């Protein structure tokens, strides 16, 4: 069975690149341009993993993650934050979220799908 990934990113170029890399690696991919849509899709589709930008137009990725963690349907889905801005406070914000990690931008196109897969139980 295909692994299922949800990508939440408001940057079309990042979204398409990450989607293409995961699809080539055999993932079924869902996409959302903002946190609210990402939360709705996560609840409906229950993906194996969520790849989320930290800075989204409607709320921070960490806020969306907290909402997903409070819902018993989505609380155990791993969340990988993909971000260029990993300052000290940003790392603390991500580390406070259970079952999460991050991949820095720019992503390595050769290893991205493998890195994402490592977060799936």
N, CA, C and O atoms as CSV, one atom per row, in Angstrom:
chain,resi,resn,atom,element,x,y,z
A,1,UNK,N,N,0.837,-1.185,0.000
A,1,UNK,CA,C,0.000,0.000,0.000
A,1,UNK,C,C,0.879,1.245,0.000
A,1,UNK,O,O,1.905,1.296,0.678
A,2,UNK,N,N,0.463,2.245,-0.768
A,2,UNK,CA,C,1.221,3.497,-0.838
A,2,UNK,C,C,1.178,4.237,0.481
A,2,UNK,O,O,0.162,4.240,1.177
A,3,UNK,N,N,2.302,4.869,0.820
A,3,UNK,CA,C,2.327,5.781,1.962
A,3,UNK,C,C,1.589,7.050,1.517
A,3,UNK,O,O,1.631,7.437,0.350
A,4,UNK,N,N,0.917,7.680,2.473
A,4,UNK,CA,C,0.132,8.875,2.172
A,4,UNK,C,C,0.721,10.066,2.919
A,4,UNK,O,O,0.922,10.019,4.133
A,5,UNK,N,N,0.994,11.132,2.172
A,5,UNK,CA,C,1.588,12.336,2.758
A,5,UNK,C,C,0.704,13.542,2.467
A,5,UNK,O,O,0.098,13.652,1.401
A,6,UNK,N,N,0.649,14.440,3.440
A,6,UNK,CA,C,-0.031,15.723,3.269
A,6,UNK,C,C,1.031,16.804,3.333
A,6,UNK,O,O,1.801,16.867,4.292
A,7,UNK,N,N,1.077,17.663,2.309
A,7,UNK,CA,C,2.012,18.790,2.299
A,7,UNK,C,C,1.206,20.068,2.500
A,7,UNK,O,O,0.249,20.333,1.773
A,8,UNK,N,N,1.607,20.856,3.500
A,8,UNK,CA,C,0.933,22.132,3.788
A,8,UNK,C,C,1.969,23.235,3.594
A,8,UNK,O,O,2.872,23.403,4.413
A,9,UNK,N,N,1.827,23.986,2.499
A,9,UNK,CA,C,2.793,25.054,2.178
A,9,UNK,C,C,2.104,26.079,1.293
A,9,UNK,O,O,1.430,25.711,0.331
A,10,UNK,N,N,2.266,27.363,1.604
A,10,UNK,CA,C,1.627,28.413,0.806
A,10,UNK,C,C,2.477,28.832,-0.392
A,10,UNK,O,O,2.031,29.648,-1.199
A,11,UNK,N,N,3.687,28.294,-0.525
A,11,UNK,CA,C,4.550,28.609,-1.659
A,11,UNK,C,C,4.371,27.519,-2.711
A,11,UNK,O,O,4.750,26.369,-2.492
A,12,UNK,N,N,3.790,27.887,-3.862
A,12,UNK,CA,C,3.495,26.909,-4.913
A,12,UNK,C,C,4.724,26.143,-5.388
A,12,UNK,O,O,4.654,24.941,-5.643
A,13,UNK,N,N,5.860,26.850,-5.506
A,13,UNK,CA,C,7.077,26.178,-5.973
A,13,UNK,C,C,7.527,25.093,-4.995
A,13,UNK,O,O,7.874,23.986,-5.407
A,14,UNK,N,N,7.521,25.413,-3.701
A,14,UNK,CA,C,7.902,24.421,-2.685
A,14,UNK,C,C,6.925,23.252,-2.689
A,14,UNK,O,O,7.326,22.090,-2.621
A,15,UNK,N,N,5.641,23.578,-2.768
A,15,UNK,CA,C,4.598,22.559,-2.752
A,15,UNK,C,C,4.784,21.587,-3.916
A,15,UNK,O,O,4.745,20.371,-3.724
A,16,UNK,N,N,4.984,22.115,-5.108
A,16,UNK,CA,C,5.118,21.260,-6.291
A,16,UNK,C,C,6.399,20.424,-6.235
A,16,UNK,O,O,6.387,19.245,-6.590
A,17,UNK,N,N,7.493,21.027,-5.793
A,17,UNK,CA,C,8.758,20.297,-5.703
A,17,UNK,C,C,8.631,19.137,-4.717
A,17,UNK,O,O,8.982,18.001,-5.037
A,18,UNK,N,N,8.130,19.428,-3.525
A,18,UNK,CA,C,7.996,18.390,-2.496
A,18,UNK,C,C,7.020,17.304,-2.957
A,18,UNK,O,O,7.257,16.116,-2.736
A,19,UNK,N,N,5.926,17.715,-3.598
A,19,UNK,CA,C,4.928,16.763,-4.100
A,19,UNK,C,C,5.576,15.839,-5.143
A,19,UNK,O,O,5.436,14.618,-5.073
A,20,UNK,N,N,6.283,16.438,-6.106
A,20,UNK,CA,C,6.931,15.636,-7.155
A,20,UNK,C,C,7.922,14.638,-6.564
A,20,UNK,O,O,7.944,13.473,-6.962
A,21,UNK,N,N,8.745,15.093,-5.613
A,21,UNK,CA,C,9.754,14.214,-5.009
A,21,UNK,C,C,9.098,13.045,-4.280
A,21,UNK,O,O,9.579,11.915,-4.355
A,22,UNK,N,N,8.010,13.314,-3.583
A,22,UNK,CA,C,7.330,12.248,-2.845
A,22,UNK,C,C,6.580,11.303,-3.775
A,22,UNK,O,O,6.562,10.093,-3.550
A,23,UNK,N,N,5.963,11.849,-4.813
A,23,UNK,CA,C,5.250,10.988,-5.763
A,23,UNK,C,C,6.214,10.051,-6.495
A,23,UNK,O,O,5.902,8.880,-6.711
A,24,UNK,N,N,7.376,10.567,-6.874
A,24,UNK,CA,C,8.394,9.732,-7.521
A,24,UNK,C,C,8.818,8.595,-6.585
A,24,UNK,O,O,9.131,7.493,-7.034
A,25,UNK,N,N,8.823,8.884,-5.273
A,25,UNK,CA,C,9.208,7.879,-4.280
A,25,UNK,C,C,8.047,6.939,-3.929
A,25,UNK,O,O,8.193,6.065,-3.075
A,26,UNK,N,N,6.900,7.117,-4.586
A,26,UNK,CA,C,5.791,6.196,-4.389
A,26,UNK,C,C,4.719,6.627,-3.404
A,26,UNK,O,O,3.856,5.826,-3.049
A,27,UNK,N,N,4.754,7.868,-2.958
A,27,UNK,CA,C,3.742,8.374,-2.028
A,27,UNK,C,C,2.482,8.810,-2.782
A,27,UNK,O,O,2.547,9.232,-3.936
A,28,UNK,N,N,1.344,8.701,-2.108
A,28,UNK,CA,C,0.133,9.373,-2.537
A,28,UNK,C,C,0.159,10.697,-1.788
A,28,UNK,O,O,0.333,10.708,-0.569
A,29,UNK,N,N,-0.011,11.825,-2.496
A,29,UNK,CA,C,0.192,13.135,-1.881
A,29,UNK,C,C,-1.079,13.985,-1.922
A,29,UNK,O,O,-1.737,14.108,-2.955
A,30,UNK,N,N,-1.401,14.568,-0.763
A,30,UNK,CA,C,-2.482,15.548,-0.642
A,30,UNK,C,C,-1.812,16.894,-0.405
A,30,UNK,O,O,-0.700,16.947,0.120
A,31,UNK,N,N,-2.473,17.976,-0.783
A,31,UNK,CA,C,-1.839,19.280,-0.602
A,31,UNK,C,C,-2.827,20.319,-0.082
A,31,UNK,O,O,-4.028,20.263,-0.350
A,32,UNK,N,N,-2.274,21.271,0.673
A,32,UNK,CA,C,-3.056,22.384,1.219
A,32,UNK,C,C,-2.173,23.626,1.214
A,32,UNK,O,O,-0.967,23.548,1.450
A,33,UNK,N,N,-2.796,24.780,0.939
A,33,UNK,CA,C,-2.044,26.046,0.887
A,33,UNK,C,C,-2.080,26.812,2.190
A,33,UNK,O,O,-1.386,27.820,2.326
A,34,UNK,N,N,-2.874,26.361,3.162
A,34,UNK,CA,C,-2.908,27.049,4.446
A,34,UNK,C,C,-3.213,26.045,5.556
A,34,UNK,O,O,-3.579,24.900,5.290
A,35,UNK,N,N,-3.059,26.485,6.783
A,35,UNK,CA,C,-3.200,25.601,7.944
A,35,UNK,C,C,-4.620,25.063,8.088
A,35,UNK,O,O,-4.805,23.880,8.374
A,36,UNK,N,N,-5.623,25.915,7.894
A,36,UNK,CA,C,-7.015,25.479,8.063
A,36,UNK,C,C,-7.348,24.339,7.101
A,36,UNK,O,O,-7.945,23.341,7.505
A,37,UNK,N,N,-6.969,24.482,5.838
A,37,UNK,CA,C,-7.214,23.412,4.870
A,37,UNK,C,C,-6.395,22.173,5.214
A,37,UNK,O,O,-6.870,21.047,5.066
A,38,UNK,N,N,-5.166,22.385,5.672
A,38,UNK,CA,C,-4.310,21.265,6.052
A,38,UNK,C,C,-4.927,20.459,7.183
A,38,UNK,O,O,-4.920,19.229,7.148
A,39,UNK,N,N,-5.460,21.148,8.183
A,39,UNK,CA,C,-6.105,20.468,9.320
A,39,UNK,C,C,-7.319,19.674,8.823
A,39,UNK,O,O,-7.515,18.525,9.219
A,40,UNK,N,N,-8.130,20.290,7.956
A,40,UNK,CA,C,-9.326,19.616,7.436
A,40,UNK,C,C,-8.950,18.366,6.639
A,40,UNK,O,O,-9.571,17.315,6.797
A,41,UNK,N,N,-7.937,18.485,5.787
A,41,UNK,CA,C,-7.503,17.338,4.974
A,41,UNK,C,C,-6.914,16.248,5.868
A,41,UNK,O,O,-7.167,15.064,5.648
A,42,UNK,N,N,-6.134,16.637,6.868
A,42,UNK,CA,C,-5.546,15.650,7.787
A,42,UNK,C,C,-6.647,14.855,8.493
A,42,UNK,O,O,-6.534,13.639,8.649
A,43,UNK,N,N,-7.694,15.531,8.911
A,43,UNK,CA,C,-8.796,14.851,9.605
A,43,UNK,C,C,-9.546,13.912,8.670
A,43,UNK,O,O,-9.983,12.836,9.079
A,44,UNK,N,N,-9.695,14.323,7.412
A,44,UNK,CA,C,-10.448,13.526,6.439
A,44,UNK,C,C,-9.626,12.341,5.921
A,44,UNK,O,O,-10.116,11.212,5.881
A,45,UNK,N,N,-8.379,12.603,5.527
A,45,UNK,CA,C,-7.573,11.589,4.838
A,45,UNK,C,C,-6.692,10.755,5.764
A,45,UNK,O,O,-6.280,9.654,5.399
A,46,UNK,N,N,-6.401,11.270,6.957
A,46,UNK,CA,C,-5.510,10.587,7.905
A,46,UNK,C,C,-4.225,10.080,7.231
A,46,UNK,O,O,-3.993,8.874,7.154
A,47,UNK,N,N,-3.398,11.010,6.745
A,47,UNK,CA,C,-2.164,10.608,6.061
A,47,UNK,C,C,-1.177,9.948,7.018
A,47,UNK,O,O,-1.323,10.045,8.237
A,48,UNK,N,N,-0.173,9.278,6.459
A,48,UNK,CA,C,0.876,8.649,7.274
A,48,UNK,C,C,1.826,9.693,7.841
A,48,UNK,O,O,2.462,9.477,8.873
A,49,UNK,N,N,1.914,10.840,7.145
A,49,UNK,CA,C,2.824,11.910,7.576
A,49,UNK,C,C,2.323,13.249,7.051
A,49,UNK,O,O,1.671,13.316,6.009
A,50,UNK,N,N,2.637,14.315,7.787
A,50,UNK,CA,C,2.298,15.672,7.359
A,50,UNK,C,C,3.600,16.453,7.238
A,50,UNK,O,O,4.401,16.493,8.172
A,51,UNK,N,N,3.804,17.073,6.079
A,51,UNK,CA,C,4.964,17.939,5.857
A,51,UNK,C,C,4.411,19.360,5.866
A,51,UNK,O,O,3.572,19.705,5.035
A,52,UNK,N,N,4.879,20.186,6.805
A,52,UNK,CA,C,4.265,21.496,7.000
A,52,UNK,C,C,5.296,22.608,7.055
A,52,UNK,O,O,6.337,22.482,7.700
A,53,UNK,N,N,4.986,23.704,6.365
A,53,UNK,CA,C,5.787,24.909,6.461
A,53,UNK,C,C,5.514,25.532,7.833
A,53,UNK,O,O,4.422,25.368,8.378
A,54,UNK,N,N,6.492,26.240,8.390
A,54,UNK,CA,C,6.296,26.879,9.689
A,54,UNK,C,C,5.483,28.157,9.537
A,54,UNK,O,O,4.629,28.461,10.370
A,55,UNK,N,N,5.750,28.903,8.473
A,55,UNK,CA,C,5.055,30.174,8.257
A,55,UNK,C,C,3.963,29.985,7.217
A,55,UNK,O,O,4.238,29.824,6.028
A,56,UNK,N,N,2.728,30.007,7.680
A,56,UNK,CA,C,1.575,29.865,6.800
A,56,UNK,C,C,0.740,31.138,6.891
A,56,UNK,O,O,0.837,31.866,7.879
A,57,UNK,N,N,-0.083,31.419,5.873
A,57,UNK,CA,C,-0.802,32.703,5.864
A,57,UNK,C,C,-1.826,32.870,6.985
A,57,UNK,O,O,-2.061,33.992,7.433
A,58,UNK,N,N,-2.438,31.787,7.445
A,58,UNK,CA,C,-3.505,31.937,8.436
A,58,UNK,C,C,-3.067,31.680,9.877
A,58,UNK,O,O,-3.675,32.219,10.802
A,59,UNK,N,N,-2.029,30.871,10.090
A,59,UNK,CA,C,-1.485,30.641,11.435
A,59,UNK,C,C,-0.133,29.967,11.292
A,59,UNK,O,O,0.205,29.465,10.220
A,60,UNK,N,N,0.632,29.953,12.356
A,60,UNK,CA,C,1.930,29.279,12.321
A,60,UNK,C,C,1.724,27.771,12.238
A,60,UNK,O,O,0.738,27.236,12.745
A,61,UNK,N,N,2.657,27.105,11.599
A,61,UNK,CA,C,2.581,25.657,11.493
A,61,UNK,C,C,2.529,24.982,12.850
A,61,UNK,O,O,1.861,23.963,13.023
A,62,UNK,N,N,3.244,25.559,13.821
A,62,UNK,CA,C,3.245,24.972,15.167
A,62,UNK,C,C,1.855,25.060,15.816
A,62,UNK,O,O,1.462,24.163,16.561
A,63,UNK,N,N,1.111,26.140,15.533
A,63,UNK,CA,C,-0.253,26.264,16.057
A,63,UNK,C,C,-1.146,25.200,15.429
A,63,UNK,O,O,-1.944,24.563,16.118
A,64,UNK,N,N,-1.007,25.011,14.116
A,64,UNK,CA,C,-1.788,23.982,13.423
A,64,UNK,C,C,-1.455,22.605,13.994
A,64,UNK,O,O,-2.343,21.773,14.180
A,65,UNK,N,N,-0.169,22.370,14.270
A,65,UNK,CA,C,0.256,21.086,14.835
A,65,UNK,C,C,-0.387,20.846,16.196
A,65,UNK,O,O,-0.806,19.729,16.499
A,66,UNK,N,N,-0.467,21.902,17.025
A,66,UNK,CA,C,-1.095,21.754,18.345
A,66,UNK,C,C,-2.572,21.367,18.211
A,66,UNK,O,O,-3.082,20.553,18.980
A,67,UNK,N,N,-3.250,21.961,17.223
A,67,UNK,CA,C,-4.653,21.614,16.977
A,67,UNK,C,C,-4.758,20.142,16.567
A,67,UNK,O,O,-5.640,19.424,17.038
A,68,UNK,N,N,-3.858,19.701,15.689
A,68,UNK,CA,C,-3.864,18.297,15.254
A,68,UNK,C,C,-3.549,17.348,16.415
A,68,UNK,O,O,-4.089,16.244,16.484
A,69,UNK,N,N,-2.676,17.782,17.319
A,69,UNK,CA,C,-2.313,16.938,18.466
A,69,UNK,C,C,-3.462,16.807,19.467
A,69,UNK,O,O,-3.529,15.825,20.207
A,70,UNK,N,N,-4.367,17.793,19.495
A,70,UNK,CA,C,-5.501,17.758,20.432
A,70,UNK,C,C,-6.647,16.890,19.921
A,70,UNK,O,O,-7.583,16.607,20.669
A,71,UNK,N,N,-6.589,16.465,18.663
A,71,UNK,CA,C,-7.653,15.669,18.036
A,71,UNK,C,C,-7.225,14.203,18.035
A,71,UNK,O,O,-6.168,13.866,17.503
A,72,UNK,N,N,-8.051,13.320,18.636
A,72,UNK,CA,C,-7.640,11.911,18.737
A,72,UNK,C,C,-7.482,11.245,17.368
A,72,UNK,O,O,-6.768,10.249,17.248
A,73,UNK,N,N,-8.132,11.777,16.349
A,73,UNK,CA,C,-8.016,11.222,14.997
A,73,UNK,C,C,-6.651,11.513,14.362
A,73,UNK,O,O,-6.177,10.747,13.524
A,74,UNK,N,N,-6.022,12.622,14.766
A,74,UNK,CA,C,-4.782,13.052,14.095
A,74,UNK,C,C,-3.587,13.176,15.038
A,74,UNK,O,O,-2.497,13.553,14.608
A,75,UNK,N,N,-3.788,12.857,16.342
A,75,UNK,CA,C,-2.725,13.164,17.310
A,75,UNK,C,C,-1.458,12.335,17.153
A,75,UNK,O,O,-0.414,12.714,17.683
A,76,UNK,N,N,-1.519,11.213,16.439
A,76,UNK,CA,C,-0.305,10.404,16.312
A,76,UNK,C,C,0.333,10.461,14.919
A,76,UNK,O,O,1.266,9.710,14.636
A,77,UNK,N,N,-0.164,11.344,14.050
A,77,UNK,CA,C,0.442,11.493,12.720
A,77,UNK,C,C,1.736,12.292,12.861
A,77,UNK,O,O,1.716,13.401,13.395
A,78,UNK,N,N,2.873,11.741,12.387
A,78,UNK,CA,C,4.124,12.508,12.467
A,78,UNK,C,C,4.024,13.792,11.636
A,78,UNK,O,O,3.437,13.803,10.554
A,79,UNK,N,N,4.601,14.858,12.159
A,79,UNK,CA,C,4.618,16.146,11.454
A,79,UNK,C,C,6.073,16.550,11.254
A,79,UNK,O,O,6.847,16.637,12.207
A,80,UNK,N,N,6.430,16.796,9.991
A,80,UNK,CA,C,7.780,17.261,9.671
A,80,UNK,C,C,7.662,18.697,9.183
A,80,UNK,O,O,6.982,18.977,8.195
A,81,UNK,N,N,8.333,19.601,9.887
A,81,UNK,CA,C,8.327,21.004,9.475
A,81,UNK,C,C,9.470,21.228,8.497
A,81,UNK,O,O,10.609,20.839,8.754
A,82,UNK,N,N,9.150,21.859,7.372
A,82,UNK,CA,C,10.169,22.197,6.388
A,82,UNK,C,C,10.278,23.710,6.417
A,82,UNK,O,O,9.332,24.425,6.085
A,83,UNK,N,N,11.456,24.188,6.822
A,83,UNK,CA,C,11.588,25.630,7.006
A,83,UNK,C,C,13.019,26.108,6.805
A,83,UNK,O,O,13.980,25.385,7.071
A,84,UNK,N,N,13.136,27.330,6.334
A,84,UNK,CA,C,14.449,27.954,6.199
A,84,UNK,C,C,14.792,28.705,7.478
A,84,UNK,O,O,15.959,28.985,7.751
A,85,UNK,N,N,13.765,29.027,8.260
A,85,UNK,CA,C,13.979,29.852,9.447
A,85,UNK,C,C,13.995,28.994,10.705
A,85,UNK,O,O,12.985,28.862,11.397
A,86,UNK,N,N,15.140,28.422,10.986
A,86,UNK,CA,C,15.228,27.596,12.197
A,86,UNK,C,C,16.104,28.331,13.206
A,86,UNK,O,O,17.270,27.995,13.410
A,87,UNK,N,N,15.509,29.338,13.825
A,87,UNK,CA,C,16.176,30.075,14.889
A,87,UNK,C,C,15.988,29.283,16.185
A,87,UNK,O,O,15.232,28.312,16.221
A,88,UNK,N,N,16.658,29.689,17.213
A,88,UNK,CA,C,16.574,28.977,18.490
A,88,UNK,C,C,15.132,28.853,18.978
A,88,UNK,O,O,14.702,27.775,19.389
A,89,UNK,N,N,14.383,29.963,18.932
A,89,UNK,CA,C,13.002,29.896,19.432
A,89,UNK,C,C,12.131,29.023,18.522
A,89,UNK,O,O,11.196,28.372,18.989
A,90,UNK,N,N,12.442,29.014,17.231
A,90,UNK,CA,C,11.709,28.165,16.297
A,90,UNK,C,C,11.931,26.697,16.584
A,90,UNK,O,O,11.006,25.890,16.492
A,91,UNK,N,N,13.173,26.348,16.937
A,91,UNK,CA,C,13.479,24.949,17.278
A,91,UNK,C,C,12.736,24.534,18.544
A,91,UNK,O,O,12.203,23.427,18.619
A,92,UNK,N,N,12.702,25.413,19.528
A,92,UNK,CA,C,11.974,25.110,20.772
A,92,UNK,C,C,10.496,24.896,20.480
A,92,UNK,O,O,9.863,23.997,21.034
A,93,UNK,N,N,9.959,25.732,19.608
A,93,UNK,CA,C,8.554,25.655,19.218
A,93,UNK,C,C,8.261,24.280,18.602
A,93,UNK,O,O,7.254,23.649,18.922
A,94,UNK,N,N,9.148,23.828,17.721
A,94,UNK,CA,C,8.984,22.534,17.057
A,94,UNK,C,C,9.241,21.386,18.034
A,94,UNK,O,O,8.490,20.410,18.058
A,95,UNK,N,N,10.291,21.498,18.834
A,95,UNK,CA,C,10.628,20.428,19.782
A,95,UNK,C,C,9.533,20.193,20.814
A,95,UNK,O,O,9.418,19.097,21.363
A,96,UNK,N,N,8.728,21.222,21.081
A,96,UNK,CA,C,7.642,21.102,22.062
A,96,UNK,C,C,6.493,20.244,21.520
A,96,UNK,O,O,5.631,19.808,22.281
A,97,UNK,N,N,6.484,20.006,20.219
A,97,UNK,CA,C,5.403,19.237,19.599
A,97,UNK,C,C,5.827,17.772,19.520
A,97,UNK,O,O,6.851,17.445,18.920
A,98,UNK,N,N,5.040,16.903,20.125
A,98,UNK,CA,C,5.387,15.487,20.125
A,98,UNK,C,C,5.336,14.920,18.705
A,98,UNK,O,O,4.568,15.378,17.859
A,99,UNK,N,N,6.180,13.904,18.470
A,99,UNK,CA,C,6.191,13.176,17.203
A,99,UNK,C,C,6.374,14.123,16.015
A,99,UNK,O,O,5.650,14.050,15.022
A,100,UNK,N,N,7.367,15.019,16.145
A,100,UNK,CA,C,7.628,15.943,15.046
A,100,UNK,C,C,9.135,16.086,14.845
A,100,UNK,O,O,9.938,15.670,15.681
A,101,UNK,N,N,9.485,16.679,13.726
A,101,UNK,CA,C,10.878,16.949,13.430
A,101,UNK,C,C,10.937,18.034,12.384
A,101,UNK,O,O,9.911,18.614,12.030
A,102,UNK,N,N,12.138,18.319,11.879
A,102,UNK,CA,C,12.190,19.311,10.818
A,102,UNK,C,C,13.288,18.987,9.802
A,102,UNK,O,O,14.277,18.316,10.095
A,103,UNK,N,N,13.060,19.496,8.609
A,103,UNK,CA,C,14.018,19.401,7.511
A,103,UNK,C,C,14.259,20.839,7.064
A,103,UNK,O,O,13.311,21.576,6.793
A,104,UNK,N,N,15.523,21.235,6.989
A,104,UNK,CA,C,15.850,22.608,6.615
A,104,UNK,C,C,15.721,22.858,5.124
A,104,UNK,O,O,15.899,21.953,4.309
A,105,UNK,N,N,15.404,24.109,4.779
A,105,UNK,CA,C,15.396,24.556,3.383
A,105,UNK,C,C,16.728,25.230,3.111
A,105,UNK,O,O,17.280,25.843,4.025
A,106,UNK,N,N,17.263,25.152,1.932
A,106,UNK,CA,C,16.685,24.430,0.796
A,106,UNK,C,C,16.775,22.920,1.018
A,106,UNK,O,O,17.756,22.420,1.566
A,107,UNK,N,N,15.741,22.207,0.585
A,107,UNK,CA,C,15.747,20.754,0.772
A,107,UNK,C,C,16.733,20.110,-0.194
A,107,UNK,O,O,17.034,20.657,-1.255
A,108,UNK,N,N,17.223,18.953,0.187
A,108,UNK,CA,C,18.096,18.172,-0.683
A,108,UNK,C,C,17.184,17.269,-1.508
A,108,UNK,O,O,16.578,16.340,-0.974
A,109,UNK,N,N,17.086,17.541,-2.806
A,109,UNK,CA,C,16.148,16.802,-3.651
A,109,UNK,C,C,16.496,15.314,-3.743
A,109,UNK,O,O,15.619,14.491,-4.007
A,110,UNK,N,N,17.749,14.968,-3.529
A,110,UNK,CA,C,18.157,13.553,-3.603
A,110,UNK,C,C,17.727,12.760,-2.374
A,110,UNK,O,O,17.471,11.559,-2.466
A,111,UNK,N,N,17.646,13.429,-1.222
A,111,UNK,CA,C,17.387,12.693,0.018
A,111,UNK,C,C,16.047,13.039,0.679
A,111,UNK,O,O,15.695,12.444,1.697
A,112,UNK,N,N,15.300,13.985,0.119
A,112,UNK,CA,C,14.076,14.472,0.770
A,112,UNK,C,C,13.092,13.352,1.097
A,112,UNK,O,O,12.651,13.248,2.241
A,113,UNK,N,N,12.738,12.514,0.129
A,113,UNK,CA,C,11.749,11.459,0.360
A,113,UNK,C,C,12.235,10.478,1.434
A,113,UNK,O,O,11.449,10.002,2.253
A,114,UNK,N,N,13.525,10.189,1.419
A,114,UNK,CA,C,14.098,9.273,2.423
A,114,UNK,C,C,14.032,9.906,3.812
A,114,UNK,O,O,13.677,9.247,4.788
A,115,UNK,N,N,14.379,11.195,3.889
A,115,UNK,CA,C,14.318,11.910,5.174
A,115,UNK,C,C,12.897,11.907,5.731
A,115,UNK,O,O,12.689,11.669,6.921
A,116,UNK,N,N,11.922,12.174,4.863
A,116,UNK,CA,C,10.519,12.182,5.266
A,116,UNK,C,C,10.117,10.789,5.761
A,116,UNK,O,O,9.458,10.658,6.793
A,117,UNK,N,N,10.516,9.755,5.023
A,117,UNK,CA,C,10.149,8.378,5.370
A,117,UNK,C,C,10.650,7.960,6.747
A,117,UNK,O,O,10.029,7.132,7.414
A,118,UNK,N,N,11.770,8.529,7.169
A,118,UNK,CA,C,12.336,8.162,8.465
A,118,UNK,C,C,11.439,8.558,9.643
A,118,UNK,O,O,11.582,8.022,10.742
A,119,UNK,N,N,10.523,9.489,9.412
A,119,UNK,CA,C,9.628,9.931,10.476
A,119,UNK,C,C,8.378,9.054,10.580
A,119,UNK,O,O,7.631,9.153,11.553
A,120,UNK,N,N,8.149,8.196,9.580
A,120,UNK,CA,C,6.954,7.341,9.584
A,120,UNK,C,C,7.244,6.093,10.392
A,120,UNK,O,O,8.264,5.436,10.183
A,121,UNK,N,N,6.361,5.765,11.307
A,121,UNK,CA,C,6.558,4.579,12.164
A,121,UNK,C,C,6.289,3.311,11.392
A,121,UNK,O,O,6.403,2.217,11.944
